[in-house]
């Protein structure tokens, strides 16, 4: 029977079997503890900040989409008003104004409001028992403009004033300017709020990193003294806080996405394009959802960068 060759002698390059290595030395302890109360608290803080930032991004997206929709609607419609007066035949004036409007190049349609439509418009302020014959309410004609067309509204206004007594054209330009200003103001406020939330997140990470450095002060200083590169130590903290930032950021972003999706779906289940709000309909676009995900990853990167810069600043003070 052939004898098994003896094992090679132990040398400086030979590795002892795994069973011969003490359990406590098989894996070097992490420079930054993976499970700690401070880490869990930081995840919760980052999740809250990410949720608020995601809500802000989603709200800004909704405002901008609503403002664009309002502007497109206003630009596609103008209104003809005919003021009633004693001895004036309103029905004949309405027919004449509709005829002039429909004959204008670039106009798609001209639809007069019926008495029932006018009563519905005035009902919230004057109640349901409205006698239009006794009320000097102007009669309205909605003029729709063809897509891509720009009719000569000045010529239309001049002809109405000449041929239809008491008629005037409202192109909503003043309302459009106010609408644009309101949308821009809300967007700027939302961006400012987002910056404040991100600044608060960075400060939270700053103090959490300082606490982690203080808790591992001896390890950090020993590594620094024995010649470990500052970048190595900073990367260890950066990787640790990147994981915390990803977990917290994705948790907050996911919660915001679920909230917006529920609101959007709830409006759609009633047959509306979105949930009716003060701004109109809450209609989230795919770009808004992608923006929320981008905020979650940005917060994770901000967390890692802030922790690394904080550790580097601490190490420079040790020199």
Buried (B, 14 or more C-beta within 10 A) or exposed (E): EEEEEEEEEEEEEEEEEEEEEEEEEEEEEEBBBEEEEBBEEBBEBBBBBBBBBBBBBBBBBBBBBBBEBBBEEBBBBBBBBBBBEEEEEBEEBBEBBBEBBEEBEEBBEBEBBEEEEBBEBBEEEEEEEBEBEEEEBBBBBBBBBEEEEEBEBEEBBEBBEEEBBBBBBBBBEEEBEEBBEBBEEBBEBBEEBBEEBBEBBBEBBBEBBBBBBEBBEEBBBEBBEEEBEBEEBBBBBBBBBBBBBBBBBBBBBBBBBEBBEEBBEEBBEEEEEBBEEEBBBBBBEEEBBEBBBEBBBBBBBBBBBBBBBBBBBBBEEEE
